[in-house]
Amino acid sequence: MEYKEEILEKCLPKYLEEDLKNYKEGLKNKSRLIDCLLGELQQSINCAYVDNEITEEQCDYLYKKYIRGGK
């Protein structure tokens, strides 16, 4: 399962990769701006999906893992 997850996080648009990286760093550093970073990540996922830069499967995976917290 982890191998497939790694693939779903590959080949993302640069802006989405950057927002994902910033969000992960924010979590790690316990940033006070984590809600802003999460909002930026969510917006980037939405834009990438609407613009057909990521697949529906990638969108669902990213939402489940990062936006909904694995729920």
mmCIF file as Biopython writes it, N, C-alpha, C and O atoms, coordinates in Angstrom:
data_model
#
loop_
_atom_site.group_PDB
_atom_site.id
_atom_site.type_symbol
_atom_site.label_atom_id
_atom_site.label_alt_id
_atom_site.label_comp_id
_atom_site.label_asym_id
_atom_site.label_entity_id
_atom_site.label_seq_id
_atom_site.pdbx_PDB_ins_code
_atom_site.Cartn_x
_atom_site.Cartn_y
_atom_site.Cartn_z
_atom_site.occupancy
_atom_site.B_iso_or_equiv
_atom_site.auth_seq_id
_atom_site.auth_asym_id
_atom_site.pdbx_PDB_model_num
ATOM 1   N N  . MET A ? 1  ? 0.826   -1.196 0.000   1.0 0.0 1  A 1 
ATOM 2   C CA . MET A ? 1  ? 0.000   0.000  0.000   1.0 0.0 1  A 1 
ATOM 3   C C  . MET A ? 1  ? 0.868   1.256  0.000   1.0 0.0 1  A 1 
ATOM 4   O O  . MET A ? 1  ? 0.552   2.223  -0.694  1.0 0.0 1  A 1 
ATOM 5   N N  . GLU A ? 2  ? 1.949   1.254  0.764   1.0 0.0 2  A 1 
ATOM 6   C CA . GLU A ? 2  ? 2.789   2.440  0.849   1.0 0.0 2  A 1 
ATOM 7   C C  . GLU A ? 2  ? 3.398   2.792  -0.504  1.0 0.0 2  A 1 
ATOM 8   O O  . GLU A ? 2  ? 3.542   3.972  -0.824  1.0 0.0 2  A 1 
ATOM 9   N N  . TYR A ? 3  ? 3.760   1.781  -1.310  1.0 0.0 3  A 1 
ATOM 10  C CA . TYR A ? 3  ? 4.324   2.045  -2.637  1.0 0.0 3  A 1 
ATOM 11  C C  . TYR A ? 3  ? 3.336   2.825  -3.484  1.0 0.0 3  A 1 
ATOM 12  O O  . TYR A ? 3  ? 3.720   3.793  -4.141  1.0 0.0 3  A 1 
ATOM 13  N N  . LYS A ? 4  ? 2.073   2.426  -3.484  1.0 0.0 4  A 1 
ATOM 14  C CA . LYS A ? 4  ? 1.052   3.124  -4.258  1.0 0.0 4  A 1 
ATOM 15  C C  . LYS A ? 4  ? 0.885   4.552  -3.748  1.0 0.0 4  A 1 
ATOM 16  O O  . LYS A ? 4  ? 0.717   5.479  -4.541  1.0 0.0 4  A 1 
ATOM 17  N N  . GLU A ? 5  ? 0.929   4.734  -2.429  1.0 0.0 5  A 1 
ATOM 18  C CA . GLU A ? 5  ? 0.813   6.074  -1.854  1.0 0.0 5  A 1 
ATOM 19  C C  . GLU A ? 5  ? 1.949   6.961  -2.335  1.0 0.0 5  A 1 
ATOM 20  O O  . GLU A ? 5  ? 1.730   8.131  -2.647  1.0 0.0 5  A 1 
ATOM 21  N N  . GLU A ? 6  ? 3.150   6.422  -2.397  1.0 0.0 6  A 1 
ATOM 22  C CA . GLU A ? 6  ? 4.291   7.196  -2.881  1.0 0.0 6  A 1 
ATOM 23  C C  . GLU A ? 6  ? 4.066   7.640  -4.316  1.0 0.0 6  A 1 
ATOM 24  O O  . GLU A ? 6  ? 4.409   8.767  -4.673  1.0 0.0 6  A 1 
ATOM 25  N N  . ILE A ? 7  ? 3.504   6.785  -5.132  1.0 0.0 7  A 1 
ATOM 26  C CA . ILE A ? 7  ? 3.239   7.130  -6.528  1.0 0.0 7  A 1 
ATOM 27  C C  . ILE A ? 7  ? 2.210   8.245  -6.614  1.0 0.0 7  A 1 
ATOM 28  O O  . ILE A ? 7  ? 2.345   9.143  -7.445  1.0 0.0 7  A 1 
ATOM 29  N N  . LEU A ? 8  ? 1.190   8.205  -5.777  1.0 0.0 8  A 1 
ATOM 30  C CA . LEU A ? 8  ? 0.135   9.217  -5.822  1.0 0.0 8  A 1 
ATOM 31  C C  . LEU A ? 8  ? 0.639   10.602 -5.428  1.0 0.0 8  A 1 
ATOM 32  O O  . LEU A ? 8  ? 0.006   11.605 -5.757  1.0 0.0 8  A 1 
ATOM 33  N N  . GLU A ? 9  ? 1.765   10.668 -4.731  1.0 0.0 9  A 1 
ATOM 34  C CA . GLU A ? 9  ? 2.339   11.963 -4.362  1.0 0.0 9  A 1 
ATOM 35  C C  . GLU A ? 9  ? 3.440   12.387 -5.326  1.0 0.0 9  A 1 
ATOM 36  O O  . GLU A ? 9  ? 4.107   13.394 -5.088  1.0 0.0 9  A 1 
ATOM 37  N N  . LYS A ? 10 ? 3.642   11.650 -6.397  1.0 0.0 10 A 1 
ATOM 38  C CA . LYS A ? 10 ? 4.643   11.998 -7.407  1.0 0.0 10 A 1 
ATOM 39  C C  . LYS A ? 10 ? 3.972   12.717 -8.563  1.0 0.0 10 A 1 
ATOM 40  O O  . LYS A ? 10 ? 2.758   12.636 -8.752  1.0 0.0 10 A 1 
ATOM 41  N N  . CYS A ? 11 ? 4.778   13.414 -9.322  1.0 0.0 11 A 1 
ATOM 42  C CA . CYS A ? 11 ? 4.322   14.102 -10.543 1.0 0.0 11 A 1 
ATOM 43  C C  . CYS A ? 11 ? 3.211   15.115 -10.256 1.0 0.0 11 A 1 
ATOM 44  O O  . CYS A ? 11 ? 2.284   15.275 -11.050 1.0 0.0 11 A 1 
ATOM 45  N N  . LEU A ? 12 ? 3.313   15.783 -9.129  1.0 0.0 12 A 1 
ATOM 46  C CA . LEU A ? 12 ? 2.353   16.831 -8.800  1.0 0.0 12 A 1 
ATOM 47  C C  . LEU A ? 12 ? 2.837   18.141 -9.414  1.0 0.0 12 A 1 
ATOM 48  O O  . LEU A ? 12 ? 4.037   18.318 -9.624  1.0 0.0 12 A 1 
ATOM 49  N N  . PRO A ? 13 ? 1.918   19.057 -9.701  1.0 0.0 13 A 1 
ATOM 50  C CA . PRO A ? 13 ? 2.343   20.373 -10.182 1.0 0.0 13 A 1 
ATOM 51  C C  . PRO A ? 13 ? 3.240   21.046 -9.134  1.0 0.0 13 A 1 
ATOM 52  O O  . PRO A ? 13 ? 3.085   20.818 -7.934  1.0 0.0 13 A 1 
ATOM 53  N N  . LYS A ? 14 ? 4.166   21.863 -9.596  1.0 0.0 14 A 1 
ATOM 54  C CA . LYS A ? 14 ? 5.130   22.504 -8.694  1.0 0.0 14 A 1 
ATOM 55  C C  . LYS A ? 14 ? 4.454   23.254 -7.547  1.0 0.0 14 A 1 
ATOM 56  O O  . LYS A ? 14 ? 4.885   23.154 -6.398  1.0 0.0 14 A 1 
ATOM 57  N N  . TYR A ? 15 ? 3.391   24.007 -7.862  1.0 0.0 15 A 1 
ATOM 58  C CA . TYR A ? 15 ? 2.735   24.793 -6.811  1.0 0.0 15 A 1 
ATOM 59  C C  . TYR A ? 15 ? 2.116   23.890 -5.749  1.0 0.0 15 A 1 
ATOM 60  O O  . TYR A ? 15 ? 2.088   24.251 -4.572  1.0 0.0 15 A 1 
ATOM 61  N N  . LEU A ? 16 ? 1.624   22.732 -6.146  1.0 0.0 16 A 1 
ATOM 62  C CA . LEU A ? 16 ? 1.045   21.795 -5.185  1.0 0.0 16 A 1 
ATOM 63  C C  . LEU A ? 16 ? 2.153   21.132 -4.366  1.0 0.0 16 A 1 
ATOM 64  O O  . LEU A ? 16 ? 2.010   20.954 -3.156  1.0 0.0 16 A 1 
ATOM 65  N N  . GLU A ? 17 ? 3.246   20.770 -5.018  1.0 0.0 17 A 1 
ATOM 66  C CA . GLU A ? 17 ? 4.387   20.210 -4.291  1.0 0.0 17 A 1 
ATOM 67  C C  . GLU A ? 17 ? 4.879   21.185 -3.224  1.0 0.0 17 A 1 
ATOM 68  O O  . GLU A ? 17 ? 5.175   20.791 -2.096  1.0 0.0 17 A 1 
ATOM 69  N N  . GLU A ? 18 ? 4.963   22.464 -3.597  1.0 0.0 18 A 1 
ATOM 70  C CA . GLU A ? 18 ? 5.447   23.489 -2.671  1.0 0.0 18 A 1 
ATOM 71  C C  . GLU A ? 18 ? 4.499   23.656 -1.480  1.0 0.0 18 A 1 
ATOM 72  O O  . GLU A ? 18 ? 4.945   23.733 -0.335  1.0 0.0 18 A 1 
ATOM 73  N N  . ASP A ? 19 ? 3.200   23.712 -1.748  1.0 0.0 19 A 1 
ATOM 74  C CA . ASP A ? 19 ? 2.234   23.859 -0.658  1.0 0.0 19 A 1 
ATOM 75  C C  . ASP A ? 19 ? 2.214   22.622 0.240   1.0 0.0 19 A 1 
ATOM 76  O O  . ASP A ? 19 ? 2.043   22.742 1.453   1.0 0.0 19 A 1 
ATOM 77  N N  . LEU A ? 20 ? 2.386   21.447 -0.340  1.0 0.0 20 A 1 
ATOM 78  C CA . LEU A ? 20 ? 2.447   20.215 0.449   1.0 0.0 20 A 1 
ATOM 79  C C  . LEU A ? 20 ? 3.692   20.218 1.339   1.0 0.0 20 A 1 
ATOM 80  O O  . LEU A ? 20 ? 3.630   19.856 2.514   1.0 0.0 20 A 1 
ATOM 81  N N  . LYS A ? 21 ? 4.810   20.627 0.767   1.0 0.0 21 A 1 
ATOM 82  C CA . LYS A ? 21 ? 6.054   20.724 1.535   1.0 0.0 21 A 1 
ATOM 83  C C  . LYS A ? 21 ? 5.904   21.724 2.685   1.0 0.0 21 A 1 
ATOM 84  O O  . LYS A ? 21 ? 6.306   21.443 3.814   1.0 0.0 21 A 1 
ATOM 85  N N  . ASN A ? 22 ? 5.331   22.880 2.395   1.0 0.0 22 A 1 
ATOM 86  C CA . ASN A ? 22 ? 5.134   23.903 3.429   1.0 0.0 22 A 1 
ATOM 87  C C  . ASN A ? 22 ? 4.214   23.407 4.542   1.0 0.0 22 A 1 
ATOM 88  O O  . ASN A ? 22 ? 4.456   23.677 5.718   1.0 0.0 22 A 1 
ATOM 89  N N  . TYR A ? 23 ? 3.160   22.683 4.171   1.0 0.0 23 A 1 
ATOM 90  C CA . TYR A ? 23 ? 2.231   22.144 5.165   1.0 0.0 23 A 1 
ATOM 91  C C  . TYR A ? 23 ? 2.931   21.120 6.066   1.0 0.0 23 A 1 
ATOM 92  O O  . TYR A ? 23 ? 2.781   21.152 7.287   1.0 0.0 23 A 1 
ATOM 93  N N  . LYS A ? 24 ? 3.696   20.216 5.449   1.0 0.0 24 A 1 
ATOM 94  C CA . LYS A ? 24 ? 4.414   19.204 6.231   1.0 0.0 24 A 1 
ATOM 95  C C  . LYS A ? 24 ? 5.412   19.858 7.185   1.0 0.0 24 A 1 
ATOM 96  O O  . LYS A ? 24 ? 5.548   19.435 8.333   1.0 0.0 24 A 1 
ATOM 97  N N  . GLU A ? 25 ? 6.110   20.893 6.704   1.0 0.0 25 A 1 
ATOM 98  C CA . GLU A ? 25 ? 7.053   21.613 7.561   1.0 0.0 25 A 1 
ATOM 99  C C  . GLU A ? 25 ? 6.316   22.332 8.691   1.0 0.0 25 A 1 
ATOM 100 O O  . GLU A ? 25 ? 6.796   22.374 9.823   1.0 0.0 25 A 1 
ATOM 101 N N  . GLY A ? 26 ? 5.151   22.895 8.378   1.0 0.0 26 A 1 
ATOM 102 C CA . GLY A ? 26 ? 4.347   23.565 9.393   1.0 0.0 26 A 1 
ATOM 103 C C  . GLY A ? 26 ? 3.918   22.616 10.496  1.0 0.0 26 A 1 
ATOM 104 O O  . GLY A ? 26 ? 3.937   22.973 11.674  1.0 0.0 26 A 1 
ATOM 105 N N  . LEU A ? 27 ? 3.529   21.407 10.115  1.0 0.0 27 A 1 
ATOM 106 C CA . LEU A ? 27 ? 3.163   20.394 11.115  1.0 0.0 27 A 1 
ATOM 107 C C  . LEU A ? 27 ? 4.364   20.036 11.981  1.0 0.0 27 A 1 
ATOM 108 O O  . LEU A ? 27 ? 4.274   19.961 13.207  1.0 0.0 27 A 1 
ATOM 109 N N  . LYS A ? 28 ? 5.482   19.818 11.311  1.0 0.0 28 A 1 
ATOM 110 C CA . LYS A ? 28 ? 6.699   19.418 12.014  1.0 0.0 28 A 1 
ATOM 111 C C  . LYS A ? 28 ? 7.147   20.491 13.011  1.0 0.0 28 A 1 
ATOM 112 O O  . LYS A ? 28 ? 7.582   20.180 14.120  1.0 0.0 28 A 1 
ATOM 113 N N  . ASN A ? 29 ? 7.034   21.752 12.599  1.0 0.0 29 A 1 
ATOM 114 C CA . ASN A ? 29 ? 7.505   22.868 13.426  1.0 0.0 29 A 1 
ATOM 115 C C  . ASN A ? 29 ? 6.423   23.464 14.322  1.0 0.0 29 A 1 
ATOM 116 O O  . ASN A ? 29 ? 6.645   24.468 14.999  1.0 0.0 29 A 1 
ATOM 117 N N  . LYS A ? 30 ? 5.249   22.831 14.315  1.0 0.0 30 A 1 
ATOM 118 C CA . LYS A ? 30 ? 4.111   23.318 15.115  1.0 0.0 30 A 1 
ATOM 119 C C  . LYS A ? 30 ? 3.826   24.799 14.847  1.0 0.0 30 A 1 
ATOM 120 O O  . LYS A ? 30 ? 3.691   25.606 15.766  1.0 0.0 30 A 1 
ATOM 121 N N  . SER A ? 31 ? 3.739   25.123 13.557  1.0 0.0 31 A 1 
ATOM 122 C CA . SER A ? 31 ? 3.508   26.500 13.122  1.0 0.0 31 A 1 
ATOM 123 C C  . SER A ? 31 ? 2.163   27.025 13.614  1.0 0.0 31 A 1 
ATOM 124 O O  . SER A ? 31 ? 1.168   26.301 13.644  1.0 0.0 31 A 1 
ATOM 125 N N  . ARG A ? 32 ? 2.154   28.289 13.997  1.0 0.0 32 A 1 
ATOM 126 C CA . ARG A ? 32 ? 0.895   28.931 14.394  1.0 0.0 32 A 1 
ATOM 127 C C  . ARG A ? 32 ? 0.039   29.237 13.169  1.0 0.0 32 A 1 
ATOM 128 O O  . ARG A ? 32 ? -1.133  29.590 13.300  1.0 0.0 32 A 1 
ATOM 129 N N  . LEU A ? 33 ? 0.618   29.103 11.989  1.0 0.0 33 A 1 
ATOM 130 C CA . LEU A ? 33 ? -0.096  29.392 10.743  1.0 0.0 33 A 1 
ATOM 131 C C  . LEU A ? 33 ? -0.599  28.126 10.058  1.0 0.0 33 A 1 
ATOM 132 O O  . LEU A ? 33 ? -0.902  28.149 8.865   1.0 0.0 33 A 1 
ATOM 133 N N  . ILE A ? 34 ? -0.692  27.028 10.794  1.0 0.0 34 A 1 
ATOM 134 C CA . ILE A ? 34 ? -1.045  25.748 10.182  1.0 0.0 34 A 1 
ATOM 135 C C  . ILE A ? 34 ? -2.393  25.793 9.482   1.0 0.0 34 A 1 
ATOM 136 O O  . ILE A ? 34 ? -2.571  25.137 8.455   1.0 0.0 34 A 1 
ATOM 137 N N  . ASP A ? 35 ? -3.350  26.554 10.013  1.0 0.0 35 A 1 
ATOM 138 C CA . ASP A ? 35 ? -4.653  26.642 9.357   1.0 0.0 35 A 1 
ATOM 139 C C  . ASP A ? 35 ? -4.533  27.340 8.004   1.0 0.0 35 A 1 
ATOM 140 O O  . ASP A ? 35 ? -5.227  26.975 7.056   1.0 0.0 35 A 1 
ATOM 141 N N  . CYS A ? 36 ? -3.662  28.337 7.908   1.0 0.0 36 A 1 
ATOM 142 C CA . CYS A ? 36 ? -3.429  29.014 6.625   1.0 0.0 36 A 1 
ATOM 143 C C  . CYS A ? 36 ? -2.738  28.074 5.638   1.0 0.0 36 A 1 
ATOM 144 O O  . CYS A ? 36 ? -3.094  28.026 4.460   1.0 0.0 36 A 1 
ATOM 145 N N  . LEU A ? 37 ? -1.756  27.333 6.127   1.0 0.0 37 A 1 
ATOM 146 C CA . LEU A ? 37 ? -1.041  26.386 5.272   1.0 0.0 37 A 1 
ATOM 147 C C  . LEU A ? 37 ? -1.979  25.293 4.768   1.0 0.0 37 A 1 
ATOM 148 O O  . LEU A ? 37 ? -1.888  24.873 3.615   1.0 0.0 37 A 1 
ATOM 149 N N  . LEU A ? 38 ? -2.874  24.837 5.631   1.0 0.0 38 A 1 
ATOM 150 C CA . LEU A ? 38 ? -3.852  23.827 5.233   1.0 0.0 38 A 1 
ATOM 151 C C  . LEU A ? 38 ? -4.797  24.392 4.174   1.0 0.0 38 A 1 
ATOM 152 O O  . LEU A ? 38 ? -5.127  23.705 3.208   1.0 0.0 38 A 1 
ATOM 153 N N  . GLY A ? 39 ? -5.230  25.631 4.350   1.0 0.0 39 A 1 
ATOM 154 C CA . GLY A ? 39 ? -6.098  26.272 3.365   1.0 0.0 39 A 1 
ATOM 155 C C  . GLY A ? 39 ? -5.420  26.411 2.012   1.0 0.0 39 A 1 
ATOM 156 O O  . GLY A ? 39 ? -6.047  26.188 0.976   1.0 0.0 39 A 1 
ATOM 157 N N  . GLU A ? 40 ? -4.144  26.777 2.015   1.0 0.0 40 A 1 
ATOM 158 C CA . GLU A ? 40 ? -3.395  26.888 0.762   1.0 0.0 40 A 1 
ATOM 159 C C  . GLU A ? 40 ? -3.259  25.531 0.087   1.0 0.0 40 A 1 
ATOM 160 O O  . GLU A ? 40 ? -3.390  25.418 -1.132  1.0 0.0 40 A 1 
ATOM 161 N N  . LEU A ? 41 ? -2.995  24.500 0.888   1.0 0.0 41 A 1 
ATOM 162 C CA . LEU A ? 41 ? -2.880  23.151 0.340   1.0 0.0 41 A 1 
ATOM 163 C C  . LEU A ? 41 ? -4.202  22.707 -0.266  1.0 0.0 41 A 1 
ATOM 164 O O  . LEU A ? 41 ? -4.229  22.162 -1.370  1.0 0.0 41 A 1 
ATOM 165 N N  . GLN A ? 42 ? -5.286  22.933 0.440   1.0 0.0 42 A 1 
ATOM 166 C CA . GLN A ? 42 ? -6.606  22.546 -0.067  1.0 0.0 42 A 1 
ATOM 167 C C  . GLN A ? 42 ? -6.908  23.270 -1.379  1.0 0.0 42 A 1 
ATOM 168 O O  . GLN A ? 42 ? -7.411  22.658 -2.321  1.0 0.0 42 A 1 
ATOM 169 N N  . GLN A ? 43 ? -6.610  24.543 -1.443  1.0 0.0 43 A 1 
ATOM 170 C CA . GLN A ? 43 ? -6.843  25.310 -2.664  1.0 0.0 43 A 1 
ATOM 171 C C  . GLN A ? 43 ? -5.994  24.774 -3.818  1.0 0.0 43 A 1 
ATOM 172 O O  . GLN A ? 43 ? -6.474  24.680 -4.948  1.0 0.0 43 A 1 
ATOM 173 N N  . SER A ? 44 ? -4.754  24.429 -3.542  1.0 0.0 44 A 1 
ATOM 174 C CA . SER A ? 44 ? -3.881  23.898 -4.585  1.0 0.0 44 A 1 
ATOM 175 C C  . SER A ? 44 ? -4.368  22.544 -5.095  1.0 0.0 44 A 1 
ATOM 176 O O  . SER A ? 44 ? -4.314  22.272 -6.295  1.0 0.0 44 A 1 
ATOM 177 N N  . ILE A ? 45 ? -4.840  21.701 -4.186  1.0 0.0 45 A 1 
ATOM 178 C CA . ILE A ? 45 ? -5.389  20.404 -4.601  1.0 0.0 45 A 1 
ATOM 179 C C  . ILE A ? 45 ? -6.600  20.631 -5.501  1.0 0.0 45 A 1 
ATOM 180 O O  . ILE A ? 45 ? -6.723  20.009 -6.556  1.0 0.0 45 A 1 
ATOM 181 N N  . ASN A ? 46 ? -7.486  21.519 -5.083  1.0 0.0 46 A 1 
ATOM 182 C CA . ASN A ? 46 ? -8.683  21.814 -5.879  1.0 0.0 46 A 1 
ATOM 183 C C  . ASN A ? 46 ? -8.315  22.331 -7.264  1.0 0.0 46 A 1 
ATOM 184 O O  . ASN A ? 46 ? -8.852  21.860 -8.267  1.0 0.0 46 A 1 
ATOM 185 N N  . CYS A ? 47 ? -7.403  23.297 -7.325  1.0 0.0 47 A 1 
ATOM 186 C CA . CYS A ? 47 ? -7.000  23.877 -8.611  1.0 0.0 47 A 1 
ATOM 187 C C  . CYS A ? 47 ? -6.369  22.827 -9.516  1.0 0.0 47 A 1 
ATOM 188 O O  . CYS A ? 47 ? -6.680  22.752 -10.705 1.0 0.0 47 A 1 
ATOM 189 N N  . ALA A ? 48 ? -5.483  22.019 -8.946  1.0 0.0 48 A 1 
ATOM 190 C CA . ALA A ? 48 ? -4.810  20.995 -9.739  1.0 0.0 48 A 1 
ATOM 191 C C  . ALA A ? 48 ? -5.812  19.999 -10.312 1.0 0.0 48 A 1 
ATOM 192 O O  . ALA A ? 48 ? -5.667  19.557 -11.452 1.0 0.0 48 A 1 
ATOM 193 N N  . TYR A ? 49 ? -6.817  19.648 -9.537  1.0 0.0 49 A 1 
ATOM 194 C CA . TYR A ? 49 ? -7.826  18.703 -10.018 1.0 0.0 49 A 1 
ATOM 195 C C  . TYR A ? 49 ? -8.699  19.334 -11.096 1.0 0.0 49 A 1 
ATOM 196 O O  . TYR A ? 49 ? -8.930  18.725 -12.141 1.0 0.0 49 A 1 
ATOM 197 N N  . VAL A ? 50 ? -9.183  20.538 -10.855 1.0 0.0 50 A 1 
ATOM 198 C CA . VAL A ? 50 ? -10.057 21.218 -11.822 1.0 0.0 50 A 1 
ATOM 199 C C  . VAL A ? 50 ? -9.317  21.461 -13.138 1.0 0.0 50 A 1 
ATOM 200 O O  . VAL A ? 50 ? -9.914  21.392 -14.212 1.0 0.0 50 A 1 
ATOM 201 N N  . ASP A ? 51 ? -8.022  21.745 -13.052 1.0 0.0 51 A 1 
ATOM 202 C CA . ASP A ? 51 ? -7.217  21.998 -14.249 1.0 0.0 51 A 1 
ATOM 203 C C  . ASP A ? 51 ? -6.654  20.714 -14.862 1.0 0.0 51 A 1 
ATOM 204 O O  . ASP A ? 51 ? -5.822  20.774 -15.767 1.0 0.0 51 A 1 
ATOM 205 N N  . ASN A ? 52 ? -7.101  19.559 -14.374 1.0 0.0 52 A 1 
ATOM 206 C CA . ASN A ? 52 ? -6.668  18.249 -14.879 1.0 0.0 52 A 1 
ATOM 207 C C  . ASN A ? 52 ? -5.158  18.038 -14.770 1.0 0.0 52 A 1 
ATOM 208 O O  . ASN A ? 52 ? -4.549  17.403 -15.630 1.0 0.0 52 A 1 
ATOM 209 N N  . GLU A ? 53 ? -4.566  18.574 -13.711 1.0 0.0 53 A 1 
ATOM 210 C CA . GLU A ? 53 ? -3.140  18.378 -13.487 1.0 0.0 53 A 1 
ATOM 211 C C  . GLU A ? 53 ? -2.878  17.201 -12.552 1.0 0.0 53 A 1 
ATOM 212 O O  . GLU A ? 53 ? -1.753  16.706 -12.470 1.0 0.0 53 A 1 
ATOM 213 N N  . ILE A ? 54 ? -3.916  16.756 -11.849 1.0 0.0 54 A 1 
ATOM 214 C CA . ILE A ? 54 ? -3.845  15.538 -11.053 1.0 0.0 54 A 1 
ATOM 215 C C  . ILE A ? 54 ? -5.108  14.729 -11.336 1.0 0.0 54 A 1 
ATOM 216 O O  . ILE A ? 54 ? -6.126  15.264 -11.775 1.0 0.0 54 A 1 
ATOM 217 N N  . THR A ? 55 ? -5.016  13.438 -11.074 1.0 0.0 55 A 1 
ATOM 218 C CA . THR A ? 55 ? -6.156  12.558 -11.318 1.0 0.0 55 A 1 
ATOM 219 C C  . THR A ? 55 ? -7.142  12.630 -10.156 1.0 0.0 55 A 1 
ATOM 220 O O  . THR A ? 55 ? -6.834  13.167 -9.092  1.0 0.0 55 A 1 
ATOM 221 N N  . GLU A ? 56 ? -8.316  12.085 -10.380 1.0 0.0 56 A 1 
ATOM 222 C CA . GLU A ? 56 ? -9.311  12.013 -9.307  1.0 0.0 56 A 1 
ATOM 223 C C  . GLU A ? 56 ? -8.782  11.167 -8.153  1.0 0.0 56 A 1 
ATOM 224 O O  . GLU A ? 56 ? -9.013  11.479 -6.985  1.0 0.0 56 A 1 
ATOM 225 N N  . GLU A ? 57 ? -8.070  10.094 -8.492  1.0 0.0 57 A 1 
ATOM 226 C CA . GLU A ? 57 ? -7.499  9.232  -7.460  1.0 0.0 57 A 1 
ATOM 227 C C  . GLU A ? 57 ? -6.479  9.998  -6.609  1.0 0.0 57 A 1 
ATOM 228 O O  . GLU A ? 57 ? -6.464  9.865  -5.385  1.0 0.0 57 A 1 
ATOM 229 N N  . GLN A ? 58 ? -5.633  10.798 -7.258  1.0 0.0 58 A 1 
ATOM 230 C CA . GLN A ? 58 ? -4.677  11.610 -6.508  1.0 0.0 58 A 1 
ATOM 231 C C  . GLN A ? 58 ? -5.394  12.623 -5.622  1.0 0.0 58 A 1 
ATOM 232 O O  . GLN A ? 58 ? -5.030  12.811 -4.461  1.0 0.0 58 A 1 
ATOM 233 N N  . CYS A ? 59 ? -6.408  13.268 -6.173  1.0 0.0 59 A 1 
ATOM 234 C CA . CYS A ? 59 ? -7.185  14.256 -5.430  1.0 0.0 59 A 1 
ATOM 235 C C  . CYS A ? 59 ? -7.806  13.619 -4.185  1.0 0.0 59 A 1 
ATOM 236 O O  . CYS A ? 59 ? -7.691  14.158 -3.085  1.0 0.0 59 A 1 
ATOM 237 N N  . ASP A ? 60 ? -8.451  12.490 -4.359  1.0 0.0 60 A 1 
ATOM 238 C CA . ASP A ? 60 ? -9.084  11.792 -3.236  1.0 0.0 60 A 1 
ATOM 239 C C  . ASP A ? 60 ? -8.054  11.389 -2.180  1.0 0.0 60 A 1 
ATOM 240 O O  . ASP A ? 60 ? -8.280  11.546 -0.980  1.0 0.0 60 A 1 
ATOM 241 N N  . TYR A ? 61 ? -6.927  10.870 -2.648  1.0 0.0 61 A 1 
ATOM 242 C CA . TYR A ? 61 ? -5.865  10.451 -1.736  1.0 0.0 61 A 1 
ATOM 243 C C  . TYR A ? 61 ? -5.334  11.637 -0.927  1.0 0.0 61 A 1 
ATOM 244 O O  . TYR A ? 61 ? -5.202  11.551 0.294   1.0 0.0 61 A 1 
ATOM 245 N N  . LEU A ? 62 ? -5.031  12.741 -1.610  1.0 0.0 62 A 1 
ATOM 246 C CA . LEU A ? 62 ? -4.486  13.917 -0.932  1.0 0.0 62 A 1 
ATOM 247 C C  . LEU A ? 62 ? -5.485  14.493 0.064   1.0 0.0 62 A 1 
ATOM 248 O O  . LEU A ? 62 ? -5.111  14.903 1.163   1.0 0.0 62 A 1 
ATOM 249 N N  . TYR A ? 63 ? -6.761  14.523 -0.325  1.0 0.0 63 A 1 
ATOM 250 C CA . TYR A ? 63 ? -7.794  15.013 0.592   1.0 0.0 63 A 1 
ATOM 251 C C  . TYR A ? 63 ? -7.885  14.128 1.825   1.0 0.0 63 A 1 
ATOM 252 O O  . TYR A ? 63 ? -7.925  14.618 2.953   1.0 0.0 63 A 1 
ATOM 253 N N  . LYS A ? 64 ? -7.915  12.825 1.598   1.0 0.0 64 A 1 
ATOM 254 C CA . LYS A ? 64 ? -8.056  11.900 2.723   1.0 0.0 64 A 1 
ATOM 255 C C  . LYS A ? 64 ? -6.857  11.999 3.663   1.0 0.0 64 A 1 
ATOM 256 O O  . LYS A ? 64 ? -7.022  12.023 4.883   1.0 0.0 64 A 1 
ATOM 257 N N  . LYS A ? 65 ? -5.670  12.055 3.107   1.0 0.0 65 A 1 
ATOM 258 C CA . LYS A ? 65 ? -4.464  12.038 3.934   1.0 0.0 65 A 1 
ATOM 259 C C  . LYS A ? 65 ? -4.194  13.373 4.623   1.0 0.0 65 A 1 
ATOM 260 O O  . LYS A ? 65 ? -3.823  13.399 5.797   1.0 0.0 65 A 1 
ATOM 261 N N  . TYR A ? 66 ? -4.375  14.470 3.912   1.0 0.0 66 A 1 
ATOM 262 C CA . TYR A ? 66 ? -3.949  15.760 4.454   1.0 0.0 66 A 1 
ATOM 263 C C  . TYR A ? 66 ? -5.101  16.665 4.895   1.0 0.0 66 A 1 
ATOM 264 O O  . TYR A ? 66 ? -5.006  17.293 5.950   1.0 0.0 66 A 1 
ATOM 265 N N  . ILE A ? 67 ? -6.154  16.746 4.142   1.0 0.0 67 A 1 
ATOM 266 C CA . ILE A ? 67 ? -7.237  17.677 4.471   1.0 0.0 67 A 1 
ATOM 267 C C  . ILE A ? 67 ? -8.133  17.089 5.558   1.0 0.0 67 A 1 
ATOM 268 O O  . ILE A ? 67 ? -8.499  17.776 6.512   1.0 0.0 67 A 1 
ATOM 269 N N  . ARG A ? 68 ? -8.479  15.827 5.406   1.0 0.0 68 A 1 
ATOM 270 C CA . ARG A ? 68 ? -9.355  15.175 6.392   1.0 0.0 68 A 1 
ATOM 271 C C  . ARG A ? 68 ? -8.571  14.434 7.464   1.0 0.0 68 A 1 
ATOM 272 O O  . ARG A ? 68 ? -9.163  13.825 8.355   1.0 0.0 68 A 1 
ATOM 273 N N  . GLY A ? 69 ? -7.274  14.477 7.387   1.0 0.0 69 A 1 
ATOM 274 C CA . GLY A ? 69 ? -6.438  13.857 8.417   1.0 0.0 69 A 1 
ATOM 275 C C  . GLY A ? 69 ? -6.512  12.351 8.480   1.0 0.0 69 A 1 
ATOM 276 O O  . GLY A ? 69 ? -6.465  11.780 9.569   1.0 0.0 69 A 1 
ATOM 277 N N  . GLY A ? 70 ? -6.629  11.684 7.329   1.0 0.0 70 A 1 
ATOM 278 C CA . GLY A ? 70 ? -6.653  10.233 7.296   1.0 0.0 70 A 1 
ATOM 279 C C  . GLY A ? 70 ? -7.970  9.605  7.656   1.0 0.0 70 A 1 
ATOM 280 O O  . GLY A ? 70 ? -8.045  8.389  7.833   1.0 0.0 70 A 1 
ATOM 281 N N  . LYS A ? 71 ? -9.013  10.400 7.768   1.0 0.0 71 A 1 
ATOM 282 C CA . LYS A ? 71 ? -10.330 9.888  8.159   1.0 0.0 71 A 1 
ATOM 283 C C  . LYS A ? 71 ? -11.054 9.317  6.976   1.0 0.0 71 A 1 
ATOM 284 O O  . LYS A ? 71 ? -12.180 8.839  7.113   1.0 0.0 71 A 1 
#
